[in-house]
Amino acid sequence: MNADQTVQSSAWPEGVVARYLTLVGATVDVRANGLLSRFECTGCPVDSGPWPHNMAHERAQAHAEKCRALPRPEVGK
Ligand SMILES: [Zn+2]
C-alpha cells in the first residue's frame, strides 16, 4: 500500500468490491463473500455485516455520507 497515492488511485485491498468516499477522504470498503457482503470504514471503527449485497452497499453509502472521521495516516515506512 502506497501512502503517497491518493485514495482514488491507490490499489484497492484484496476482496474489496466497492468503495464509498467520505467527505473527509476516508473510504467505506465493501467486501463480498458468497451471498453476503460486509463493510468497514477506514476512518472510524465501524465494521458491519454481513448483509445481503444490496443492503451492504446501501448502508456503506449511508455511512460514507455522514462519517466525518479522518483516515488514520499510515505509520512507519
Ligand atoms: Zn466511518
N, CA, C, O and the ligand as a Tripos MOL2 file, in Angstrom:
@<TRIPOS>MOLECULE
protein
  309   307    78     0     0
PROTEIN
NO_CHARGES

@<TRIPOS>ATOM
      1 N           0.8450   -1.2060    0.0000 N.3       1 MET1
      2 CA          0.0000    0.0000    0.0000 C.3       1 MET1
      3 C           0.8750    1.2490    0.0000 C.2       1 MET1
      4 O           1.7410    1.4090    0.8600 O.2       1 MET1
      5 N           0.6430    2.1290   -0.9660 N.am      2 ASN2
      6 CA          1.4350    3.3590   -1.0450 C.3       2 ASN2
      7 C           0.6880    4.5100   -0.3990 C.2       2 ASN2
      8 O          -0.3700    4.9260   -0.8730 O.2       2 ASN2
      9 N           1.2440    5.0180    0.6810 N.am      3 ALA3
     10 CA          0.5700    6.0770    1.4180 C.3       3 ALA3
     11 C           0.5780    7.3930    0.6510 C.2       3 ALA3
     12 O          -0.2310    8.2780    0.9320 O.2       3 ALA3
     13 N           1.4840    7.5320   -0.3180 N.am      4 ASP4
     14 CA          1.5840    8.8090   -1.0150 C.3       4 ASP4
     15 C           0.6450    8.9080   -2.2110 C.2       4 ASP4
     16 O           0.5940    9.9430   -2.8750 O.2       4 ASP4
     17 N          -0.0860    7.8580   -2.4870 N.am      5 GLN5
     18 CA         -1.0510    7.9400   -3.5700 C.3       5 GLN5
     19 C          -2.3750    8.4340   -3.0240 C.2       5 GLN5
     20 O          -2.6540    8.2970   -1.8320 O.2       5 GLN5
     21 N          -3.1850    9.0050   -3.8890 N.am      6 THR6
     22 CA         -4.4910    9.4560   -3.4320 C.3       6 THR6
     23 C          -5.3930    8.2490   -3.2430 C.2       6 THR6
     24 O          -5.1240    7.1610   -3.7530 O.2       6 THR6
     25 N          -6.4580    8.4640   -2.5050 N.am      7 VAL7
     26 CA         -7.3990    7.3860   -2.2470 C.3       7 VAL7
     27 C          -7.9400    6.8230   -3.5570 C.2       7 VAL7
     28 O          -8.0800    5.6090   -3.7080 O.2       7 VAL7
     29 N          -8.2400    7.7010   -4.4930 N.am      8 GLN8
     30 CA         -8.8690    7.2560   -5.7320 C.3       8 GLN8
     31 C          -7.9530    6.3870   -6.5850 C.2       8 GLN8
     32 O          -8.4250    5.4770   -7.2660 O.2       8 GLN8
     33 N          -6.6560    6.6560   -6.5570 N.am      9 SER9
     34 CA         -5.7830    5.9380   -7.4740 C.3       9 SER9
     35 C          -5.0360    4.7900   -6.8180 C.2       9 SER9
     36 O          -4.4180    3.9820   -7.5100 O.2       9 SER9
     37 N          -5.0830    4.7030   -5.5010 N.am     10 SER10
     38 CA         -4.3420    3.6270   -4.8620 C.3      10 SER10
     39 C          -5.0380    2.2970   -5.1010 C.2      10 SER10
     40 O          -6.2460    2.2460   -5.3310 O.2      10 SER10
     41 N          -4.2710    1.2370   -5.0440 N.am     11 ALA11
     42 CA         -4.8300   -0.0920   -5.2710 C.3      11 ALA11
     43 C          -5.8140   -0.4280   -4.1710 C.2      11 ALA11
     44 O          -5.6060   -0.0840   -3.0080 O.2      11 ALA11
     45 N          -6.8680   -1.0880   -4.5410 N.am     12 TRP12
     46 CA         -7.8440   -1.4960   -3.5470 C.3      12 TRP12
     47 C          -7.3400   -2.7260   -2.8260 C.2      12 TRP12
     48 O          -6.6900   -3.5880   -3.4170 O.2      12 TRP12
     49 N          -7.6480   -2.8000   -1.5370 N.am     13 PRO13
     50 CA         -7.2610   -4.0110   -0.8140 C.3      13 PRO13
     51 C          -7.9500   -5.2400   -1.4210 C.2      13 PRO13
     52 O          -9.0260   -5.1370   -2.0100 O.2      13 PRO13
     53 N          -7.3220   -6.3780   -1.2670 N.am     14 GLU14
     54 CA         -7.8730   -7.6030   -1.8190 C.3      14 GLU14
     55 C          -9.2720   -7.8660   -1.2590 C.2      14 GLU14
     56 O          -9.5040   -7.7280   -0.0580 O.2      14 GLU14
     57 N         -10.1890   -8.2430   -2.1290 N.am     15 GLY15
     58 CA        -11.5300   -8.6000   -1.6880 C.3      15 GLY15
     59 C         -12.5080   -7.4390   -1.6720 C.2      15 GLY15
     60 O         -13.7130   -7.6470   -1.5230 O.2      15 GLY15
     61 N         -12.0030   -6.2110   -1.8240 N.am     16 VAL16
     62 CA        -12.9050   -5.0560   -1.8180 C.3      16 VAL16
     63 C         -13.5790   -4.9350   -3.1760 C.2      16 VAL16
     64 O         -12.9110   -4.8580   -4.2070 O.2      16 VAL16
     65 N         -14.9120   -4.9180   -3.1670 N.am     17 VAL17
     66 CA        -15.6540   -4.8570   -4.4280 C.3      17 VAL17
     67 C         -16.2470   -3.4790   -4.6860 C.2      17 VAL17
     68 O         -16.6350   -3.1730   -5.8140 O.2      17 VAL17
     69 N         -16.3200   -2.6480   -3.6590 N.am     18 ALA18
     70 CA        -16.8520   -1.3050   -3.8420 C.3      18 ALA18
     71 C         -16.2900   -0.4160   -2.7520 C.2      18 ALA18
     72 O         -15.9690   -0.8670   -1.6530 O.2      18 ALA18
     73 N         -16.1790    0.8580   -3.0870 N.am     19 ARG19
     74 CA        -15.6380    1.8250   -2.1370 C.3      19 ARG19
     75 C         -16.4760    3.0710   -2.1730 C.2      19 ARG19
     76 O         -16.8100    3.5720   -3.2470 O.2      19 ARG19
     77 N         -16.8200    3.5780   -1.0080 N.am     20 TYR20
     78 CA        -17.5650    4.8370   -0.9320 C.3      20 TYR20
     79 C         -16.6770    5.8390   -0.2290 C.2      20 TYR20
     80 O         -16.1830    5.5830    0.8690 O.2      20 TYR20
     81 N         -16.4750    6.9800   -0.8660 N.am     21 LEU21
     82 CA        -15.5970    8.0090   -0.3290 C.3      21 LEU21
     83 C         -16.3680    8.9350    0.6030 C.2      21 LEU21
     84 O         -17.4470    9.4150    0.2570 O.2      21 LEU21
     85 N         -15.8130    9.1840    1.7870 N.am     22 THR22
     86 CA        -16.4680   10.1280    2.6970 C.3      22 THR22
     87 C         -16.0030   11.5380    2.3660 C.2      22 THR22
     88 O         -15.0500   11.7260    1.6100 O.2      22 THR22
     89 N         -16.6750   12.5130    2.9310 N.am     23 LEU23
     90 CA        -16.3550   13.9150    2.6420 C.3      23 LEU23
     91 C         -14.9600   14.2960    3.0950 C.2      23 LEU23
     92 O         -14.3920   15.2640    2.5900 O.2      23 LEU23
     93 N         -14.4040   13.5650    4.0260 N.am     24 VAL24
     94 CA        -13.0920   13.9260    4.5500 C.3      24 VAL24
     95 C         -11.9800   13.0290    4.0220 C.2      24 VAL24
     96 O         -10.8400   13.1230    4.4770 O.2      24 VAL24
     97 N         -12.2980   12.1620    3.0690 N.am     25 GLY25
     98 CA        -11.2410   11.4100    2.4090 C.3      25 GLY25
     99 C         -11.0120    9.9970    2.9160 C.2      25 GLY25
    100 O         -10.0990    9.3080    2.4600 O.2      25 GLY25
    101 N         -11.8420    9.5630    3.8630 N.am     26 ALA26
    102 CA        -11.7580    8.1510    4.2580 C.3      26 ALA26
    103 C         -12.5860    7.3490    3.2530 C.2      26 ALA26
    104 O         -13.2910    7.9310    2.4280 O.2      26 ALA26
    105 N         -12.5070    6.0570    3.3160 N.am     27 THR27
    106 CA        -13.3420    5.2440    2.4450 C.3      27 THR27
    107 C         -14.0870    4.2090    3.2680 C.2      27 THR27
    108 O         -13.6340    3.7740    4.3260 O.2      27 THR27
    109 N         -15.2420    3.8310    2.7460 N.am     28 VAL28
    110 CA        -16.0020    2.7360    3.3270 C.3      28 VAL28
    111 C         -15.8960    1.6000    2.3140 C.2      28 VAL28
    112 O         -16.4120    1.7000    1.2010 O.2      28 VAL28
    113 N         -15.2370    0.5440    2.6990 N.am     29 ASP29
    114 CA        -14.9420   -0.5540    1.7840 C.3      29 ASP29
    115 C         -15.9650   -1.6750    1.9400 C.2      29 ASP29
    116 O         -16.2650   -2.1120    3.0510 O.2      29 ASP29
    117 N         -16.4900   -2.1270    0.8150 N.am     30 VAL30
    118 CA        -17.4300   -3.2370    0.8320 C.3      30 VAL30
    119 C         -16.7140   -4.4890    0.3250 C.2      30 VAL30
    120 O         -16.0900   -4.4800   -0.7370 O.2      30 VAL30
    121 N         -16.8150   -5.5460    1.0930 N.am     31 ARG31
    122 CA        -16.2210   -6.8320    0.6940 C.3      31 ARG31
    123 C         -17.3210   -7.8510    0.5340 C.2      31 ARG31
    124 O         -18.1720   -8.0070    1.4110 O.2      31 ARG31
    125 N         -17.3030   -8.5480   -0.5920 N.am     32 ALA32
    126 CA        -18.2930   -9.5860   -0.8540 C.3      32 ALA32
    127 C         -17.7380  -10.9360   -0.4510 C.2      32 ALA32
    128 O         -16.5550  -11.2270   -0.6280 O.2      32 ALA32
    129 N         -18.6240  -11.7490    0.0950 N.am     33 ASN33
    130 CA        -18.2290  -13.1040    0.4550 C.3      33 ASN33
    131 C         -19.4320  -14.0030    0.1960 C.2      33 ASN33
    132 O         -20.3590  -14.0600    1.0040 O.2      33 ASN33
    133 N         -19.4110  -14.6890   -0.9140 N.am     34 GLY34
    134 CA        -20.5540  -15.5290   -1.2650 C.3      34 GLY34
    135 C         -21.7790  -14.6750   -1.5000 C.2      34 GLY34
    136 O         -21.7520  -13.7560   -2.3190 O.2      34 GLY34
    137 N         -22.8460  -14.9690   -0.7930 N.am     35 LEU35
    138 CA        -24.0980  -14.2450   -0.9910 C.3      35 LEU35
    139 C         -24.2160  -13.0280   -0.0900 C.2      35 LEU35
    140 O         -25.2200  -12.3170   -0.1310 O.2      35 LEU35
    141 N         -23.1990  -12.7860    0.7200 N.am     36 LEU36
    142 CA        -23.2740  -11.6890    1.6770 C.3      36 LEU36
    143 C         -22.0960  -10.7430    1.5160 C.2      36 LEU36
    144 O         -21.0530  -11.1050    0.9710 O.2      36 LEU36
    145 N         -22.2860   -9.5270    1.9990 N.am     37 SER37
    146 CA        -21.2240   -8.5310    1.9810 C.3      37 SER37
    147 C         -21.1330   -7.8850    3.3480 C.2      37 SER37
    148 O         -22.1020   -7.8700    4.1080 O.2      37 SER37
    149 N         -19.9640   -7.3520    3.6530 N.am     38 ARG38
    150 CA        -19.8510   -6.5520    4.8610 C.3      38 ARG38
    151 C         -19.0770   -5.3060    4.4910 C.2      38 ARG38
    152 O         -18.4000   -5.2660    3.4630 O.2      38 ARG38
    153 N         -19.1770   -4.2920    5.3290 N.am     39 PHE39
    154 CA        -18.4200   -3.0820    5.0100 C.3      39 PHE39
    155 C         -17.6640   -2.6070    6.2270 C.2      39 PHE39
    156 O         -18.0660   -2.8410    7.3670 O.2      39 PHE39
    157 N         -16.5750   -1.9440    5.9640 N.am     40 GLU40
    158 CA        -15.8030   -1.3500    7.0480 C.3      40 GLU40
    159 C         -15.3190    0.0170    6.6180 C.2      40 GLU40
    160 O         -15.0480    0.2670    5.4430 O.2      40 GLU40
    161 N         -15.2180    0.8980    7.6080 N.am     41 CYS41
    162 CA        -14.8250    2.2730    7.3630 C.3      41 CYS41
    163 C         -13.3550    2.4190    7.7190 C.2      41 CYS41
    164 O         -12.9010    1.9000    8.7390 O.2      41 CYS41
    165 N         -12.6070    3.1350    6.8680 N.am     42 THR42
    166 CA        -11.1880    3.3360    7.1730 C.3      42 THR42
    167 C         -10.9920    4.5320    8.1050 C.2      42 THR42
    168 O          -9.8820    4.7730    8.5800 O.2      42 THR42
    169 N         -12.0720    5.2830    8.3680 N.am     43 GLY43
    170 CA        -11.9400    6.4510    9.2230 C.3      43 GLY43
    171 C         -12.3200    6.1820   10.6670 C.2      43 GLY43
    172 O         -11.7030    6.7240   11.5840 O.2      43 GLY43
    173 N         -13.3190    5.3590   10.8730 N.am     44 CYS44
    174 CA        -13.8010    5.0720   12.2150 C.3      44 CYS44
    175 C         -13.9010    3.5530   12.3770 C.2      44 CYS44
    176 O         -13.7130    2.8120   11.4120 O.2      44 CYS44
    177 N         -14.1910    3.0960   13.5790 N.am     45 PRO45
    178 CA        -14.1600    1.6440   13.8140 C.3      45 PRO45
    179 C         -15.3530    0.8680   13.2720 C.2      45 PRO45
    180 O         -15.4950   -0.3170   13.5740 O.2      45 PRO45
    181 N         -16.2030    1.4940   12.4900 N.am     46 VAL46
    182 CA        -17.3790    0.7730   12.0010 C.3      46 VAL46
    183 C         -16.9730   -0.4010   11.1140 C.2      46 VAL46
    184 O         -16.1960   -0.2600   10.1700 O.2      46 VAL46
    185 N         -17.5180   -1.5440   11.4470 N.am     47 ASP47
    186 CA        -17.3090   -2.7680   10.6660 C.3      47 ASP47
    187 C         -18.6240   -3.5070   10.7920 C.2      47 ASP47
    188 O         -18.9390   -4.0230   11.8640 O.2      47 ASP47
    189 N         -19.3920   -3.5700    9.7280 N.am     48 SER48
    190 CA        -20.7670   -4.0210    9.8450 C.3      48 SER48
    191 C         -21.1040   -5.1010    8.8300 C.2      48 SER48
    192 O         -20.6060   -5.0960    7.7040 O.2      48 SER48
    193 N         -21.9390   -6.0060    9.2400 N.am     49 GLY49
    194 CA        -22.3560   -7.0590    8.3460 C.3      49 GLY49
    195 C         -22.2100   -8.4080    9.0210 C.2      49 GLY49
    196 O         -21.9260   -8.4670   10.2170 O.2      49 GLY49
    197 N         -22.3920   -9.4670    8.3020 N.am     50 PRO50
    198 CA        -22.6980   -9.4700    6.8650 C.3      50 PRO50
    199 C         -24.1600   -9.1300    6.5680 C.2      50 PRO50
    200 O         -25.0700   -9.3970    7.3530 O.2      50 PRO50
    201 N         -24.3270   -8.5340    5.4100 N.am     51 TRP51
    202 CA        -25.6480   -8.1730    4.8960 C.3      51 TRP51
    203 C         -25.7700   -8.7280    3.4870 C.2      51 TRP51
    204 O         -24.7680   -9.0350    2.8400 O.2      51 TRP51
    205 N         -27.0190   -8.8550    3.0120 N.am     52 PRO52
    206 CA        -27.1780   -9.1070    1.5750 C.3      52 PRO52
    207 C         -26.4940   -7.9720    0.8070 C.2      52 PRO52
    208 O         -26.4330   -6.8450    1.3000 O.2      52 PRO52
    209 N         -25.9840   -8.2560   -0.3840 N.am     53 HIS53
    210 CA        -25.1670   -7.2650   -1.1110 C.3      53 HIS53
    211 C         -25.8080   -5.8810   -1.1940 C.2      53 HIS53
    212 O         -25.1630   -4.8750   -0.8980 O.2      53 HIS53
    213 N         -27.0830   -5.8320   -1.5990 N.am     54 ASN54
    214 CA        -27.7020   -4.5210   -1.8020 C.3      54 ASN54
    215 C         -27.7830   -3.7280   -0.4980 C.2      54 ASN54
    216 O         -27.6010   -2.5100   -0.4900 O.2      54 ASN54
    217 N         -28.0560   -4.4240    0.5960 N.am     55 MET55
    218 CA        -28.1290   -3.7210    1.8790 C.3      55 MET55
    219 C         -26.7520   -3.2470    2.3270 C.2      55 MET55
    220 O         -26.6140   -2.1630    2.8930 O.2      55 MET55
    221 N         -25.7450   -4.0580    2.0740 N.am     56 ALA56
    222 CA        -24.3890   -3.6640    2.4470 C.3      56 ALA56
    223 C         -23.9840   -2.3970    1.7020 C.2      56 ALA56
    224 O         -23.3780   -1.4940    2.2790 O.2      56 ALA56
    225 N         -24.3220   -2.3380    0.4140 N.am     57 HIS57
    226 CA        -23.9630   -1.1560   -0.3790 C.3      57 HIS57
    227 C         -24.7400    0.0700    0.0910 C.2      57 HIS57
    228 O         -24.1790    1.1580    0.2150 O.2      57 HIS57
    229 N         -26.0220   -0.1110    0.3480 N.am     58 GLU58
    230 CA        -26.8410    0.9980    0.8370 C.3      58 GLU58
    231 C         -26.3010    1.5370    2.1570 C.2      58 GLU58
    232 O         -26.1670    2.7460    2.3490 O.2      58 GLU58
    233 N         -25.9990    0.6230    3.0480 N.am     59 ARG59
    234 CA        -25.5230    1.0490    4.3650 C.3      59 ARG59
    235 C         -24.1270    1.6470    4.2890 C.2      59 ARG59
    236 O         -23.8090    2.5860    5.0180 O.2      59 ARG59
    237 N         -23.3090    1.1130    3.4220 N.am     60 ALA60
    238 CA        -21.9600    1.6630    3.2570 C.3      60 ALA60
    239 C         -22.0480    3.0850    2.7250 C.2      60 ALA60
    240 O         -21.3380    3.9780    3.1880 O.2      60 ALA60
    241 N         -22.9210    3.2870    1.7510 N.am     61 GLN61
    242 CA        -23.0860    4.6260    1.1910 C.3      61 GLN61
    243 C         -23.6420    5.5830    2.2400 C.2      61 GLN61
    244 O         -23.1800    6.7190    2.3570 O.2      61 GLN61
    245 N         -24.6220    5.1290    2.9930 N.am     62 ALA62
    246 CA        -25.2060    5.9720    4.0350 C.3      62 ALA62
    247 C         -24.1450    6.3400    5.0720 C.2      62 ALA62
    248 O         -24.0970    7.4780    5.5400 O.2      62 ALA62
    249 N         -23.3120    5.3900    5.4200 N.am     63 HIS63
    250 CA        -22.2590    5.6840    6.3880 C.3      63 HIS63
    251 C         -21.2640    6.6800    5.8070 C.2      63 HIS63
    252 O         -20.8380    7.6110    6.4900 O.2      63 HIS63
    253 N         -20.8980    6.4810    4.5460 N.am     64 ALA64
    254 CA        -19.9200    7.3780    3.9080 C.3      64 ALA64
    255 C         -20.4460    8.8120    3.8520 C.2      64 ALA64
    256 O         -19.6750    9.7680    3.9410 O.2      64 ALA64
    257 N         -21.7630    8.9540    3.7050 N.am     65 GLU65
    258 CA        -22.3390   10.2900    3.6120 C.3      65 GLU65
    259 C         -22.2720   11.0480    4.9280 C.2      65 GLU65
    260 O         -22.2160   12.2780    4.9270 O.2      65 GLU65
    261 N         -22.2750   10.3390    6.0490 N.am     66 LYS66
    262 CA        -22.3170   11.0570    7.3180 C.3      66 LYS66
    263 C         -21.0500   10.9290    8.1470 C.2      66 LYS66
    264 O         -20.8690   11.6880    9.1000 O.2      66 LYS66
    265 N         -20.1720    9.9980    7.8180 N.am     67 CYS67
    266 CA        -18.9750    9.8150    8.6310 C.3      67 CYS67
    267 C         -18.0100   10.9760    8.4260 C.2      67 CYS67
    268 O         -17.7380   11.3750    7.2940 O.2      67 CYS67
    269 N         -17.4990   11.5100    9.5180 N.am     68 ARG68
    270 CA        -16.5410   12.6240    9.4310 C.3      68 ARG68
    271 C         -15.1960   12.2550   10.0470 C.2      68 ARG68
    272 O         -14.3600   13.1230   10.2950 O.2      68 ARG68
    273 N         -14.9940   10.9710   10.2900 N.am     69 ALA69
    274 CA        -13.7290   10.5530   10.8810 C.3      69 ALA69
    275 C         -12.6390   10.5670    9.8230 C.2      69 ALA69
    276 O         -12.8530   10.1250    8.6940 O.2      69 ALA69
    277 N         -11.4880   11.0670   10.1860 N.am     70 LEU70
    278 CA        -10.3810   11.1250    9.2470 C.3      70 LEU70
    279 C          -9.6880    9.7730    9.1670 C.2      70 LEU70
    280 O          -9.5680    9.0710   10.1710 O.2      70 LEU70
    281 N          -9.2320    9.4090    7.9750 N.am     71 PRO71
    282 CA         -8.4660    8.1630    7.8930 C.3      71 PRO71
    283 C          -7.1610    8.3070    8.6630 C.2      71 PRO71
    284 O          -6.5260    9.3620    8.6320 O.2      71 PRO71
    285 N          -6.7780    7.2800    9.3290 N.am     72 ARG72
    286 CA         -5.5510    7.3110   10.1070 C.3      72 ARG72
    287 C          -4.3750    7.2750    9.1230 C.2      72 ARG72
    288 O          -4.3120    6.4050    8.2550 O.2      72 ARG72
    289 N          -3.4430    8.2290    9.2660 N.am     73 PRO73
    290 CA         -2.2830    8.2010    8.3590 C.3      73 PRO73
    291 C          -1.4970    6.9100    8.5750 C.2      73 PRO73
    292 O          -1.4140    6.3940    9.6900 O.2      73 PRO73
    293 N          -0.9300    6.4070    7.5010 N.am     74 GLU74
    294 CA         -0.1470    5.1860    7.6510 C.3      74 GLU74
    295 C           1.1350    5.4920    8.3950 C.2      74 GLU74
    296 O           1.8160    6.4790    8.1140 O.2      74 GLU74
    297 N           1.4500    4.6460    9.3340 N.am     75 VAL75
    298 CA          2.6430    4.8730   10.1590 C.3      75 VAL75
    299 C           3.8250    4.0860    9.6170 C.2      75 VAL75
    300 O           3.6660    3.1140    8.8780 O.2      75 VAL75
    301 N           4.9810    4.5200    9.9950 N.am     76 GLY76
    302 CA          6.1860    3.7890    9.6320 C.3      76 GLY76
    303 C           6.5810    3.9800    8.1830 C.2      76 GLY76
    304 O           6.2400    4.9990    7.5820 O.2      76 GLY76
    305 N           7.2700    3.0560    7.6250 N.am     77 LYS77
    306 CA          7.7750    3.0600    6.2540 C.3      77 LYS77
    307 C           9.2640    3.1260    6.2570 C.2      77 LYS77
    308 O           9.8840    3.1390    5.1930 O.2      77 LYS77
    309 ZN        -16.8350    5.8670    9.4700 Zn       78 ZN78
@<TRIPOS>BOND
     1     1     2 1
     2     2     3 1
     3     3     4 2
     4     3     5 am
     5     5     6 1
     6     6     7 1
     7     7     8 2
     8     7     9 am
     9     9    10 1
    10    10    11 1
    11    11    12 2
    12    11    13 am
    13    13    14 1
    14    14    15 1
    15    15    16 2
    16    15    17 am
    17    17    18 1
    18    18    19 1
    19    19    20 2
    20    19    21 am
    21    21    22 1
    22    22    23 1
    23    23    24 2
    24    23    25 am
    25    25    26 1
    26    26    27 1
    27    27    28 2
    28    27    29 am
    29    29    30 1
    30    30    31 1
    31    31    32 2
    32    31    33 am
    33    33    34 1
    34    34    35 1
    35    35    36 2
    36    35    37 am
    37    37    38 1
    38    38    39 1
    39    39    40 2
    40    39    41 am
    41    41    42 1
    42    42    43 1
    43    43    44 2
    44    43    45 am
    45    45    46 1
    46    46    47 1
    47    47    48 2
    48    47    49 am
    49    49    50 1
    50    50    51 1
    51    51    52 2
    52    51    53 am
    53    53    54 1
    54    54    55 1
    55    55    56 2
    56    55    57 am
    57    57    58 1
    58    58    59 1
    59    59    60 2
    60    59    61 am
    61    61    62 1
    62    62    63 1
    63    63    64 2
    64    63    65 am
    65    65    66 1
    66    66    67 1
    67    67    68 2
    68    67    69 am
    69    69    70 1
    70    70    71 1
    71    71    72 2
    72    71    73 am
    73    73    74 1
    74    74    75 1
    75    75    76 2
    76    75    77 am
    77    77    78 1
    78    78    79 1
    79    79    80 2
    80    79    81 am
    81    81    82 1
    82    82    83 1
    83    83    84 2
    84    83    85 am
    85    85    86 1
    86    86    87 1
    87    87    88 2
    88    87    89 am
    89    89    90 1
    90    90    91 1
    91    91    92 2
    92    91    93 am
    93    93    94 1
    94    94    95 1
    95    95    96 2
    96    95    97 am
    97    97    98 1
    98    98    99 1
    99    99   100 2
   100    99   101 am
   101   101   102 1
   102   102   103 1
   103   103   104 2
   104   103   105 am
   105   105   106 1
   106   106   107 1
   107   107   108 2
   108   107   109 am
   109   109   110 1
   110   110   111 1
   111   111   112 2
   112   111   113 am
   113   113   114 1
   114   114   115 1
   115   115   116 2
   116   115   117 am
   117   117   118 1
   118   118   119 1
   119   119   120 2
   120   119   121 am
   121   121   122 1
   122   122   123 1
   123   123   124 2
   124   123   125 am
   125   125   126 1
   126   126   127 1
   127   127   128 2
   128   127   129 am
   129   129   130 1
   130   130   131 1
   131   131   132 2
   132   131   133 am
   133   133   134 1
   134   134   135 1
   135   135   136 2
   136   135   137 am
   137   137   138 1
   138   138   139 1
   139   139   140 2
   140   139   141 am
   141   141   142 1
   142   142   143 1
   143   143   144 2
   144   143   145 am
   145   145   146 1
   146   146   147 1
   147   147   148 2
   148   147   149 am
   149   149   150 1
   150   150   151 1
   151   151   152 2
   152   151   153 am
   153   153   154 1
   154   154   155 1
   155   155   156 2
   156   155   157 am
   157   157   158 1
   158   158   159 1
   159   159   160 2
   160   159   161 am
   161   161   162 1
   162   162   163 1
   163   163   164 2
   164   163   165 am
   165   165   166 1
   166   166   167 1
   167   167   168 2
   168   167   169 am
   169   169   170 1
   170   170   171 1
   171   171   172 2
   172   171   173 am
   173   173   174 1
   174   174   175 1
   175   175   176 2
   176   175   177 am
   177   177   178 1
   178   178   179 1
   179   179   180 2
   180   179   181 am
   181   181   182 1
   182   182   183 1
   183   183   184 2
   184   183   185 am
   185   185   186 1
   186   186   187 1
   187   187   188 2
   188   187   189 am
   189   189   190 1
   190   190   191 1
   191   191   192 2
   192   191   193 am
   193   193   194 1
   194   194   195 1
   195   195   196 2
   196   195   197 am
   197   197   198 1
   198   198   199 1
   199   199   200 2
   200   199   201 am
   201   201   202 1
   202   202   203 1
   203   203   204 2
   204   203   205 am
   205   205   206 1
   206   206   207 1
   207   207   208 2
   208   207   209 am
   209   209   210 1
   210   210   211 1
   211   211   212 2
   212   211   213 am
   213   213   214 1
   214   214   215 1
   215   215   216 2
   216   215   217 am
   217   217   218 1
   218   218   219 1
   219   219   220 2
   220   219   221 am
   221   221   222 1
   222   222   223 1
   223   223   224 2
   224   223   225 am
   225   225   226 1
   226   226   227 1
   227   227   228 2
   228   227   229 am
   229   229   230 1
   230   230   231 1
   231   231   232 2
   232   231   233 am
   233   233   234 1
   234   234   235 1
   235   235   236 2
   236   235   237 am
   237   237   238 1
   238   238   239 1
   239   239   240 2
   240   239   241 am
   241   241   242 1
   242   242   243 1
   243   243   244 2
   244   243   245 am
   245   245   246 1
   246   246   247 1
   247   247   248 2
   248   247   249 am
   249   249   250 1
   250   250   251 1
   251   251   252 2
   252   251   253 am
   253   253   254 1
   254   254   255 1
   255   255   256 2
   256   255   257 am
   257   257   258 1
   258   258   259 1
   259   259   260 2
   260   259   261 am
   261   261   262 1
   262   262   263 1
   263   263   264 2
   264   263   265 am
   265   265   266 1
   266   266   267 1
   267   267   268 2
   268   267   269 am
   269   269   270 1
   270   270   271 1
   271   271   272 2
   272   271   273 am
   273   273   274 1
   274   274   275 1
   275   275   276 2
   276   275   277 am
   277   277   278 1
   278   278   279 1
   279   279   280 2
   280   279   281 am
   281   281   282 1
   282   282   283 1
   283   283   284 2
   284   283   285 am
   285   285   286 1
   286   286   287 1
   287   287   288 2
   288   287   289 am
   289   289   290 1
   290   290   291 1
   291   291   292 2
   292   291   293 am
   293   293   294 1
   294   294   295 1
   295   295   296 2
   296   295   297 am
   297   297   298 1
   298   298   299 1
   299   299   300 2
   300   299   301 am
   301   301   302 1
   302   302   303 1
   303   303   304 2
   304   303   305 am
   305   305   306 1
   306   306   307 1
   307   307   308 2
@<TRIPOS>SUBSTRUCTURE
     1 MET1         2 RESIDUE 1 A MET
     2 ASN2         6 RESIDUE 1 A ASN
     3 ALA3        10 RESIDUE 1 A ALA
     4 ASP4        14 RESIDUE 1 A ASP
     5 GLN5        18 RESIDUE 1 A GLN
     6 THR6        22 RESIDUE 1 A THR
     7 VAL7        26 RESIDUE 1 A VAL
     8 GLN8        30 RESIDUE 1 A GLN
     9 SER9        34 RESIDUE 1 A SER
    10 SER10       38 RESIDUE 1 A SER
    11 ALA11       42 RESIDUE 1 A ALA
    12 TRP12       46 RESIDUE 1 A TRP
    13 PRO13       50 RESIDUE 1 A PRO
    14 GLU14       54 RESIDUE 1 A GLU
    15 GLY15       58 RESIDUE 1 A GLY
    16 VAL16       62 RESIDUE 1 A VAL
    17 VAL17       66 RESIDUE 1 A VAL
    18 ALA18       70 RESIDUE 1 A ALA
    19 ARG19       74 RESIDUE 1 A ARG
    20 TYR20       78 RESIDUE 1 A TYR
    21 LEU21       82 RESIDUE 1 A LEU
    22 THR22       86 RESIDUE 1 A THR
    23 LEU23       90 RESIDUE 1 A LEU
    24 VAL24       94 RESIDUE 1 A VAL
    25 GLY25       98 RESIDUE 1 A GLY
    26 ALA26      102 RESIDUE 1 A ALA
    27 THR27      106 RESIDUE 1 A THR
    28 VAL28      110 RESIDUE 1 A VAL
    29 ASP29      114 RESIDUE 1 A ASP
    30 VAL30      118 RESIDUE 1 A VAL
    31 ARG31      122 RESIDUE 1 A ARG
    32 ALA32      126 RESIDUE 1 A ALA
    33 ASN33      130 RESIDUE 1 A ASN
    34 GLY34      134 RESIDUE 1 A GLY
    35 LEU35      138 RESIDUE 1 A LEU
    36 LEU36      142 RESIDUE 1 A LEU
    37 SER37      146 RESIDUE 1 A SER
    38 ARG38      150 RESIDUE 1 A ARG
    39 PHE39      154 RESIDUE 1 A PHE
    40 GLU40      158 RESIDUE 1 A GLU
    41 CYS41      162 RESIDUE 1 A CYS
    42 THR42      166 RESIDUE 1 A THR
    43 GLY43      170 RESIDUE 1 A GLY
    44 CYS44      174 RESIDUE 1 A CYS
    45 PRO45      178 RESIDUE 1 A PRO
    46 VAL46      182 RESIDUE 1 A VAL
    47 ASP47      186 RESIDUE 1 A ASP
    48 SER48      190 RESIDUE 1 A SER
    49 GLY49      194 RESIDUE 1 A GLY
    50 PRO50      198 RESIDUE 1 A PRO
    51 TRP51      202 RESIDUE 1 A TRP
    52 PRO52      206 RESIDUE 1 A PRO
    53 HIS53      210 RESIDUE 1 A HIS
    54 ASN54      214 RESIDUE 1 A ASN
    55 MET55      218 RESIDUE 1 A MET
    56 ALA56      222 RESIDUE 1 A ALA
    57 HIS57      226 RESIDUE 1 A HIS
    58 GLU58      230 RESIDUE 1 A GLU
    59 ARG59      234 RESIDUE 1 A ARG
    60 ALA60      238 RESIDUE 1 A ALA
    61 GLN61      242 RESIDUE 1 A GLN
    62 ALA62      246 RESIDUE 1 A ALA
    63 HIS63      250 RESIDUE 1 A HIS
    64 ALA64      254 RESIDUE 1 A ALA
    65 GLU65      258 RESIDUE 1 A GLU
    66 LYS66      262 RESIDUE 1 A LYS
    67 CYS67      266 RESIDUE 1 A CYS
    68 ARG68      270 RESIDUE 1 A ARG
    69 ALA69      274 RESIDUE 1 A ALA
    70 LEU70      278 RESIDUE 1 A LEU
    71 PRO71      282 RESIDUE 1 A PRO
    72 ARG72      286 RESIDUE 1 A ARG
    73 PRO73      290 RESIDUE 1 A PRO
    74 GLU74      294 RESIDUE 1 A GLU
    75 VAL75      298 RESIDUE 1 A VAL
    76 GLY76      302 RESIDUE 1 A GLY
    77 LYS77      306 RESIDUE 1 A LYS
    78 ZN78       309 GROUP 0 **** ****
